[in-house]
Amino acid sequence: MSKKPICSHLSALTEIHVAKEYLCEECVKTGGSWVHLRTCQTCGTTLCCDSSPNQHATKHSHASGHPVVVSSEPGERWLWCYIDEQMVTY
């Protein structure tokens, strides 16, 4: 069984942007809470995951067209492409 080729959004990355602070920028503004964090690989914004009540990272991707996030959780080393629904570890 062959592996699916890495999508163009993931393969185009030359560096990985990491969270500057461990918080969801939008939840802080609205007084919301988060479960896990994801950092956008286009603009570096860190937002909450789909397990969080407000799902800011997905909303950001859909509104901005920014396709890739990295998990900002300690010990997790993976990237997700919203457009191609593909995950890679690094």
C-alpha positions as CSV (number, residue, x, y, z in Angstrom):
1,M,0.0,0.0,0.0
2,S,1.5,3.3,-1.0
3,K,1.3,6.5,1.1
4,K,-0.7,9.4,-0.1
5,P,1.6,12.2,-1.4
6,I,2.0,15.2,0.9
7,C,-0.3,18.0,-0.3
8,S,1.1,21.2,-1.9
9,H,0.2,23.3,1.2
10,L,2.2,21.2,3.5
11,S,5.1,20.6,1.2
12,A,5.4,24.3,0.5
13,L,6.3,25.1,4.2
14,T,9.9,26.0,4.7
15,E,9.7,26.8,8.4
16,I,7.3,26.1,11.3
17,H,5.7,29.0,13.2
18,V,5.3,28.2,16.9
19,A,3.0,29.8,19.4
20,K,4.5,33.0,20.9
21,E,2.2,32.6,24.0
22,Y,0.2,29.6,25.1
23,L,-3.3,31.2,24.7
24,C,-6.1,31.6,22.1
25,E,-5.9,35.2,21.0
26,E,-9.7,35.3,20.2
27,C,-10.8,33.5,23.4
28,V,-8.8,36.0,25.5
29,K,-10.7,38.9,23.7
30,T,-14.1,37.3,24.3
31,G,-13.5,35.7,27.7
32,G,-13.8,32.2,26.2
33,S,-11.9,29.1,27.0
34,W,-10.0,26.6,25.0
35,V,-9.0,22.9,25.1
36,H,-6.0,22.8,22.8
37,L,-4.2,25.3,20.6
38,R,-3.2,25.5,16.9
39,T,-0.8,28.0,15.2
40,C,-1.5,29.2,11.7
41,Q,1.4,28.6,9.4
42,T,0.6,31.6,7.2
43,C,0.3,34.4,9.7
44,G,1.4,32.9,13.1
45,T,-1.9,33.5,14.9
46,T,-2.5,31.0,17.7
47,L,-6.1,29.9,18.2
48,C,-8.2,27.2,19.8
49,C,-8.9,23.7,18.2
50,D,-12.1,22.1,17.2
51,S,-12.5,20.4,20.6
52,S,-12.8,24.0,22.1
53,P,-16.2,25.7,22.3
54,N,-15.4,28.4,19.7
55,Q,-13.2,26.5,17.3
56,H,-11.3,29.7,16.4
57,A,-8.5,28.0,14.4
58,T,-10.9,26.4,11.9
59,K,-13.0,29.7,11.7
60,H,-9.7,31.5,11.0
61,S,-8.7,29.1,8.2
62,H,-12.1,29.3,6.5
63,A,-12.3,33.1,6.7
64,S,-8.7,33.8,5.7
65,G,-7.9,30.9,3.4
66,H,-4.9,30.1,5.4
67,P,-4.6,26.3,5.0
68,V,-2.2,24.9,7.5
69,V,-1.9,24.8,11.3
70,V,0.6,23.2,13.7
71,S,-0.4,21.8,17.0
72,S,0.8,24.1,19.8
73,E,0.5,21.4,22.4
74,P,3.6,20.5,24.3
75,G,5.0,17.2,22.9
76,E,2.8,17.2,19.8
77,R,4.6,17.5,16.5
78,W,2.1,17.5,13.6
79,L,0.7,19.8,11.0
80,W,-2.8,19.8,9.5
81,C,-4.0,21.1,6.1
82,Y,-7.7,22.2,6.3
83,I,-8.1,22.3,2.5
84,D,-6.7,18.8,1.8
85,E,-7.7,17.3,5.2
86,Q,-4.2,15.9,5.6
87,M,-2.0,15.5,8.6
88,V,1.8,15.0,8.7
89,T,4.1,14.6,11.7
90,Y,7.6,16.1,11.9
